């Protein structure tokens, strides 16, 4: 029996609800007539469109980019004409510029892309390829991958951790990638190890994905890669919790994993790196899970980035009238939205179509001082204290708020149905502005 790793006694156990799609093979989706490609899909300095209405673009052509040290580029998923550049309001009330491309269905590509190539191992060139390929963290955060990989020269990286936990309920996209693109995934890990001169890799997979654990354990040939089994618990896949579970290394407060010699990457990000380095294919499509009782045919789809939610829903048989809630991502950390004309982005790991039967909405009640939120917080914070400080706008009392990973465990466990997480997230945003003003 394999050893089972975990980050400690904190965390929660929400219903998994992965049975809708865990046995559904990935279906490749073709681009429709129009693609709505968001200019900013990453954490960091904003990118800007470098095309205009009336321009013809090729598939894999760069259509948006930024010049700051931490930013990302965006490529066209199709060949066609730019018909419009407009603003749309994305989840969490984020305004974003969108490049609307009319697909000409000619599939004309930038010369040399999506063609198998030889790539000589070279750290600097590799990181530059990752940057130019527009690869960002595809687990939901969207941090530019090239920045993560370009650790300071005085920080010795001795371990790559690949996050296969997929601890969010409902989502099965990474699980299916590990099952269906097993060799690509493992080869992608070896490519990263080779180019960054990292001696070892741990792949962490939760117990509820035992088929993936067994398959990878059987297929892996690179002795640098170790497949590790994790306890099924939320938020097992959070970066700092995952590092501690597998290594017992503690990432210092407000520091990054390279401080303890680690780089962490998501399963789908590794697959995207393989596609880029082996086939010169930039990040223009991704696997996502479309699920919930509000959608007629839950599926795992390999879809072009920029496809609208409404088009995705039609591919899944349509939306039931009983569907009352739409969430971009998983139910714990995903963002609710109401506009099905919005497009999917590089960070859209899932689209949840939920009914009243799946969502419990209760009136918020006063705190009963049970202490459950403290007992489950993976960062050891006091959610009740932070919520009260946020609600009162007492930002000078919120120094700990930047340590919050916004996992939502506190709200999940609260018997009084208090909106702890949302209040803390709002307070976190306000506290950041408070710091910039110089307190």
C-alpha positions in Angstrom: 0.0 0.0 0.0 1.4 3.4 -1.0 2.1 6.0 1.7 -0.6 8.6 1.8 0.5 12.3 2.3 -1.5 15.2 3.8 -0.8 18.7 5.0 -2.2 18.3 8.5 -5.4 18.3 10.5 -7.0 21.4 9.0 -9.1 21.5 5.8 -12.6 20.3 5.0 -14.4 17.4 3.2 -17.1 18.7 0.7 -19.1 16.3 -1.4 -16.9 15.4 -4.3 -19.6 15.2 -7.0 -17.0 14.1 -9.6 -19.1 11.1 -10.7 -20.9 13.3 -13.4 -17.7 13.4 -15.6 -14.9 11.3 -14.1 -15.6 8.5 -16.6 -16.3 10.8 -19.5 -13.5 10.9 -22.1 -12.3 14.3 -23.3 -14.1 15.5 -26.4 -12.3 17.7 -28.9 -14.3 20.7 -29.8 -14.0 22.7 -33.0 -14.1 26.5 -33.1 -17.4 28.1 -34.0 -18.0 31.2 -36.2 -16.9 33.7 -33.6 -14.2 33.6 -30.9 -14.1 36.1 -28.1 -10.5 36.2 -26.9 -9.8 38.1 -23.6 -6.7 40.3 -23.7 -6.0 39.7 -20.0 -6.2 36.2 -18.7 -3.2 36.3 -16.3 -2.0 37.7 -13.0 0.4 40.5 -13.5 0.7 43.7 -15.6 -2.0 44.0 -18.2 -1.5 43.1 -21.9 -2.7 45.2 -24.8 -4.2 44.3 -28.1 -1.8 44.6 -31.0 -4.5 44.1 -33.7 -7.5 46.2 -34.7 -10.8 45.7 -36.4 -10.4 44.7 -40.0 -7.1 42.9 -39.5 -6.7 39.3 -40.7 -5.0 37.0 -38.3 -3.5 33.5 -38.6 -4.0 30.7 -36.1 -1.3 30.9 -33.3 -0.6 34.6 -34.2 0.2 36.9 -31.2 -2.8 39.3 -30.9 -2.1 40.8 -27.4 1.0 41.3 -25.3 2.5 43.3 -22.5 6.0 44.7 -21.9 6.3 44.4 -18.1 8.4 41.8 -16.3 5.3 39.9 -15.2 2.7 39.7 -18.0 1.6 37.3 -20.7 0.9 37.1 -24.5 -2.3 35.9 -26.1 -2.6 34.0 -29.5 -5.4 33.6 -31.9 -7.1 30.2 -31.8 -8.2 30.4 -35.4 -7.5 32.2 -38.7 -9.9 34.9 -39.6 -10.8 38.5 -39.3 -10.8 40.7 -36.3 -14.3 42.2 -36.4 -14.4 44.1 -33.1 -12.6 44.9 -29.9 -14.9 45.5 -27.0 -15.1 45.5 -23.2 -16.9 42.7 -21.3 -17.5 42.3 -17.6 -16.0 39.0 -16.4 -16.7 37.1 -13.1 -15.8 39.1 -10.0 -16.8 42.3 -11.8 -13.5 42.4 -13.7 -13.7 44.6 -16.9 -11.7 43.1 -19.7 -11.0 43.9 -23.4 -12.1 41.2 -25.8 -10.9 40.6 -29.3 -13.7 39.3 -31.5 -12.5 37.1 -34.3 -14.6 35.8 -37.2 -13.4 32.3 -38.0 -12.7 31.8 -41.8 -12.4 28.0 -41.2 -9.3 27.9 -43.3 -7.1 26.9 -40.3 -4.1 28.8 -41.7 -1.3 28.8 -39.1 1.7 30.9 -38.4 4.6 29.2 -40.3 6.3 26.5 -38.2 3.6 26.2 -35.5 1.9 22.9 -34.7 4.8 21.1 -36.4 7.0 18.6 -34.6 10.4 20.0 -34.0 13.7 19.3 -32.2 14.4 21.4 -29.2 17.9 21.4 -27.7 18.0 21.6 -23.9 18.7 25.2 -22.9 17.4 26.9 -19.8 17.3 30.5 -21.1 15.8 29.6 -24.4 13.3 27.2 -22.7 12.0 30.0 -20.4 11.8 32.3 -23.3 9.7 29.8 -25.3 7.4 29.4 -22.3 7.0 33.2 -22.2 6.4 33.5 -26.0 4.0 30.5 -25.9 1.6 32.4 -23.6 1.6 29.6 -21.0 0.2 30.5 -17.6 -0.9 28.5 -14.6 -4.0 26.7 -15.7 -5.2 25.6 -12.3 -7.1 28.8 -11.9 -4.6 31.4 -10.6 -3.1 32.3 -14.0 0.4 33.2 -12.9 2.8 33.5 -15.9 4.7 30.2 -16.0 8.0 31.7 -17.2 8.2 33.9 -14.1 7.7 30.9 -11.8 10.5 29.0 -13.7 12.9 31.9 -13.7 13.9 31.6 -10.0 16.6 33.9 -8.6 20.1 32.6 -9.2 20.8 32.4 -5.4 17.8 30.0 -4.9 18.7 26.4 -5.6 15.7 24.5 -7.0 15.9 20.8 -6.2 12.3 19.7 -6.6 9.5 20.1 -9.1 6.0 19.3 -7.7 3.2 18.7 -10.2 -0.2 19.3 -8.7 -2.5 16.5 -9.6 -4.7 16.9 -6.5 -7.6 18.5 -8.3 -9.3 18.9 -4.8 -12.2 21.1 -6.0 -15.5 19.2 -6.1 -17.0 18.5 -9.6 -13.8 19.1 -11.6 -12.2 16.2 -13.5 -10.3 17.9 -16.3 -6.8 17.3 -14.9 -7.8 13.7 -14.0 -8.8 13.0 -17.6 -5.6 14.6 -18.9 -3.5 12.3 -16.7 -5.5 9.3 -18.0 -5.7 10.2 -21.7 -2.5 12.1 -22.3 -0.3 10.0 -19.9 2.8 9.9 -22.1 2.6 13.5 -23.1 2.2 14.5 -19.5 5.1 12.4 -18.3 7.3 13.6 -21.1 6.3 17.2 -20.3 7.7 16.7 -16.8 11.0 15.3 -18.1 11.3 18.3 -20.4 10.9 20.7 -17.5 13.5 18.7 -15.4 15.9 18.6 -18.3 15.8 22.3 -19.2 15.8 23.7 -15.6 18.3 21.1 -14.3 16.0 20.0 -11.5 17.0 16.6 -10.1 13.6 15.3 -8.9 9.8 15.6 -9.4 6.9 14.6 -7.1 3.5 14.2 -8.8 0.8 14.5 -6.1 -2.5 12.7 -6.8 -5.5 12.4 -4.4 -6.8 9.0 -3.4 -10.1 9.5 -5.3 -8.1 9.4 -8.5 -6.5 6.0 -7.9 -6.7 5.1 -11.6 -4.5 8.0 -12.5 -2.1 7.1 -9.7 -1.8 3.5 -10.8 -1.5 4.3 -14.5 1.2 6.9 -14.0 3.1 4.6 -11.5 3.0 1.9 -14.2 4.0 4.1 -17.2 6.7 6.3 -15.6 10.2 5.5 -16.9 12.1 8.6 -15.9 13.5 7.7 -12.4 13.5 11.3 -11.4 9.7 11.3 -11.3 8.0 9.9 -8.2 4.2 9.5 -8.1 2.8 10.3 -4.6 -0.7 9.5 -3.2 -2.4 12.3 -1.3 -5.3 12.1 1.1 -8.6 13.3 -0.4 -9.2 16.6 1.4 -9.7 20.2 0.5 -7.6 22.3 -0.1 -4.9 19.6 -0.6 -4.0 21.2 -3.9 -3.2 24.7 -2.5 0.4 25.4 -3.3 1.8 25.8 0.2 -0.3 22.9 1.6 0.8 20.6 -1.2 4.5 21.4 -0.6 4.2 20.7 3.1 2.3 17.5 2.5 4.9 16.1 0.2 8.1 17.5 1.7 7.3 18.9 5.1 9.0 22.1 3.9 7.3 25.3 5.1 7.1 28.2 2.7 7.6 31.4 4.8 4.7 33.7 5.1 4.2 35.9 2.0 7.1 34.1 0.3 7.1 32.0 -2.9 8.0 28.2 -3.2 11.5 28.9 -4.6 12.4 30.0 -1.1 12.3 26.3 -0.1 13.8 25.0 -3.4 10.5 24.1 -5.1 8.6 24.9 -8.3 5.0 23.9 -8.5 3.1 23.4 -11.7 -0.4 22.2 -12.6 -1.2 19.1 -14.7 -2.7 21.0 -17.6 0.2 23.4 -17.6 2.7 20.6 -17.9 0.6 19.2 -20.9 0.7 22.7 -22.5 4.5 22.8 -22.0 4.8 19.5 -23.8 2.7 20.7 -26.7 4.7 23.9 -27.0 8.2 22.4 -26.8 7.6 19.3 -29.0 5.1 20.7 -31.5 5.6 24.5 -31.2 1.9 24.9 -30.3 1.1 28.0 -28.1 -1.6 27.9 -25.6 -4.8 28.4 -27.6 -7.1 25.7 -26.2 -7.6 23.8 -22.9 -9.4 20.9 -21.3 -12.3 22.0 -19.0 -15.1 20.2 -17.2 -18.7 21.3 -17.9 -20.9 19.8 -15.2 -23.7 20.0 -12.7 -27.4 19.1 -12.7 -28.2 22.2 -14.6 -26.5 21.0 -17.8 -28.1 18.2 -19.9 -24.9 16.3 -20.9 -22.0 16.9 -18.5 -18.7 16.5 -20.4 -14.9 17.1 -20.3 -14.1 19.2 -23.4 -10.9 20.2 -25.2 -12.1 23.6 -26.3 -10.6 26.7 -28.0 -9.9 29.6 -25.7 -12.4 32.3 -26.5 -15.4 30.0 -27.1 -18.5 31.4 -25.5 -20.2 29.7 -22.5 -23.4 29.6 -24.5 -21.7 27.7 -27.3 -20.1 25.3 -24.7 -23.5 24.7 -23.2 -25.0 23.9 -26.5 -22.3 21.3 -27.1 -23.4 19.8 -23.8 -27.0 19.5 -24.8 -28.2 22.8 -23.4 -29.1 24.2 -20.0 -32.1 23.0 -18.0 -34.6 25.6 -16.9 -33.8 24.5 -13.3 -30.3 25.9 -13.6 -30.0 28.8 -11.2 -26.3 29.2 -10.7 -23.3 29.5 -13.1 -19.7 29.3 -11.7 -16.4 29.7 -13.6 -14.1 27.2 -11.9 -14.9 25.0 -8.9 -17.6 25.6 -6.3 -15.1 26.5 -3.5 -12.9 29.1 -5.3 -14.7 29.7 -8.6 -16.4 32.9 -9.4 -20.2 33.2 -10.1 -21.4 34.9 -13.3 -24.7 35.4 -15.1 -23.7 36.3 -18.7 -23.4 33.2 -20.9 -22.0 35.2 -23.7 -18.7 35.4 -21.8 -15.9 33.4 -23.2 -13.7 30.7 -21.6 -10.1 31.7 -20.8 -6.8 30.0 -20.2 -7.8 29.7 -16.5 -11.3 28.2 -17.0 -10.8 24.8 -15.5 -14.6 24.2 -15.3 -18.0 25.6 -15.9 -20.6 24.6 -13.3 -24.3 24.7 -14.1 -26.0 24.2 -10.7 -29.6 23.9 -9.5 -31.2 24.7 -6.2 -30.9 21.1 -5.3 -27.1 21.4 -5.4 -26.7 24.8 -3.7 -27.7 25.6 -0.1 -28.5 29.2 0.4 -29.3 30.1 4.0 -29.8 33.3 5.8 -26.7 34.6 7.5 -26.9 34.4 11.2 -24.8 35.8 14.1 -21.6 34.0 15.0 -22.1 31.3 17.7 -18.4 31.3 18.6 -18.0 27.6 17.9 -14.4 28.0 16.5 -14.9 25.7 13.5 -13.6 28.3 11.1 -10.4 28.5 13.1 -10.0 24.8 13.2 -10.3 24.3 9.4 -8.3 27.3 8.1 -5.2 25.8 6.4 -3.3 29.1 7.1 -4.0 29.2 10.8 -6.0 32.5 10.5 -9.0 33.7 12.5 -11.7 34.2 9.8 -14.2 35.6 12.2 -11.8 38.3 13.4 -10.9 39.2 9.8 -14.5 39.3 8.6 -15.5 41.7 11.5 -12.5 43.9 10.8 -13.4 43.9 7.0 -17.0 44.7 7.7 -16.1 47.6 10.0 -13.4 48.8 7.5 -10.8 48.6 10.3 -8.0 47.7 7.8 -5.3 48.5 10.3 -6.3 45.3 12.1 -6.0 43.1 9.0 -2.3 42.5 8.7 -2.9 38.7 8.5 -5.3 39.0 5.6 -2.6 38.7 2.9 -1.9 35.2 4.1 -5.4 34.1 3.2 -5.5 31.7 0.2 -9.2 32.4 -0.4 -10.0 28.7 -0.3 -13.5 29.2 1.3 -13.1 26.5 3.9 -14.3 28.9 6.6 -17.6 29.7 4.9 -18.1 26.0 4.1 -17.8 24.8 7.7 -19.7 27.7 9.3 -23.0 26.5 11.0 -24.3 30.1 11.0 -23.9 30.4 7.2 -21.8 33.5 7.6 -20.2 34.8 4.4 -16.7 34.7 5.9 -14.7 34.1 2.8 -16.3 36.8 0.6 -16.0 39.4 3.4 -12.4 38.5 3.9 -11.6 38.6 0.1 -13.2 42.1 -0.1 -11.2 43.2 2.9 -8.1 41.8 1.4 -8.6 44.0 -1.7 -9.3 47.0 0.5 -6.3 46.3 2.7 -4.0 46.2 -0.3 -5.2 49.7 -1.3 -4.9 50.8 2.3 -1.2 49.7 2.2 -0.6 51.6 -1.1 -1.9 54.8 0.5 0.7 54.4 3.2 -1.8 53.4 5.9 
